[in-house]
């Protein structure tokens, strides 16, 4: 599999992984790196998505990881482990890039109002 195919697959995966935190994703990738088995990664993600020890957001994150990787399971299992790890690395980089993009009007287009004199006014001595 060439680099362009890996990047395009990573883009497809990352579009479906919107809202997934990079730390949770990297935990899954590290588990896959150690076990070299996508089935075990999927069973871990499914287990963590139902774990009462985790809060709601990490549970949803692992559920989303499980769903997305399950959809692409056949394609990922056909890949060599090194190719899959490289693709997961690209996904991680794309997830970092998504953090800098505004989501749903969170970007401020105007300067925030400051107190009289601005933030850098002179001190009285």
C-alpha positions in Angstrom: 0.0 0.0 0.0 1.5 3.4 -1.0 1.6 6.5 1.1 -1.3 8.2 -0.8 -3.6 5.3 -0.1 -2.7 5.3 3.6 -3.3 9.0 3.9 -6.7 8.7 2.1 -7.8 5.9 4.4 -6.6 8.0 7.4 -8.7 10.9 6.2 -11.8 8.7 5.9 -11.2 7.3 9.4 -10.5 10.7 10.9 -13.7 12.2 9.4 -15.7 9.5 11.2 -13.7 10.0 14.4 -14.7 13.6 15.0 -14.9 14.3 18.7 -12.4 11.5 19.6 -9.6 12.7 21.8 -6.1 12.0 20.5 -5.1 10.5 23.9 -7.8 7.8 23.7 -6.9 7.1 20.1 -3.2 6.8 20.9 -4.0 4.3 23.7 -5.8 2.1 21.2 -3.0 2.4 18.7 -0.4 1.5 21.4 -2.5 -1.6 22.3 -2.6 -2.6 18.6 1.2 -2.0 18.4 1.7 -4.4 21.3 -0.8 -7.1 20.3 -0.7 -6.9 16.5 -4.3 -8.0 16.4 -7.2 -5.8 15.3 -9.7 -8.2 16.8 -8.2 -7.7 20.2 -8.2 -3.9 19.8 -11.9 -4.0 18.8 -12.8 -6.2 21.8 -10.9 -3.8 24.1 -12.6 -0.8 22.6 -16.0 -2.5 23.1 -15.1 -3.5 26.6 -14.1 0.1 27.5 -17.2 1.6 25.9 -19.3 -0.4 28.4 -17.0 0.0 31.4 -18.6 1.5 34.5 -15.2 2.7 35.6 -15.0 5.3 32.8 -16.9 8.5 32.6 -19.4 9.1 29.8 -17.1 10.9 27.4 -14.4 8.3 27.3 -17.1 5.6 27.0 -18.5 7.4 23.9 -15.0 7.8 22.5 -14.2 4.1 22.7 -17.7 3.3 21.3 -17.0 5.6 18.3 -13.5 4.0 17.8 -15.1 0.5 17.9 -17.8 1.5 15.4 -15.4 3.2 12.9 -12.7 0.4 13.0 -15.4 -2.3 12.7 -16.6 -0.7 9.5 -13.1 -0.8 8.0 -12.1 -4.1 9.6 -11.8 -6.1 6.4 -9.6 -3.4 4.8 -7.4 -3.0 7.9 -6.9 -6.7 8.4 -5.7 -7.1 4.8 -3.0 -4.5 5.5 0.4 -5.3 6.9 0.8 -4.4 10.6 3.4 -1.7 9.7 1.0 -0.2 7.1 -1.9 -0.2 9.6 0.3 1.5 12.2 1.4 4.1 9.7 -2.2 4.8 8.8 -3.2 5.1 12.5 -0.3 7.6 12.9 -1.7 9.7 10.1 -5.1 9.5 11.8 -3.5 10.8 14.9 -1.9 13.7 13.1 -5.2 14.6 11.5 -6.9 14.5 14.9 -4.4 17.0 16.1 -5.1 19.3 13.1 -8.9 19.1 13.9 -8.3 20.6 17.3 -7.3 23.9 15.7 -10.4 24.2 13.6 -13.4 26.1 14.9 -16.5 24.0 15.7 -20.0 25.4 15.5 -19.3 29.1 16.0 -16.7 28.8 18.7 -14.4 31.1 16.7 -14.6 34.7 17.8 -14.7 37.1 15.0 -14.5 40.2 17.1 -12.1 41.3 19.8 -13.3 40.6 23.3 -14.3 43.6 25.3 -11.7 44.7 27.8 -11.9 46.9 30.9 -11.2 50.6 30.5 -7.6 51.2 29.7 -7.0 47.7 28.2 -5.1 44.8 29.6 -1.7 46.6 29.6 -2.4 49.9 31.3 0.3 51.6 33.4 0.6 50.9 37.0 0.4 53.8 39.4 3.5 54.3 41.5 
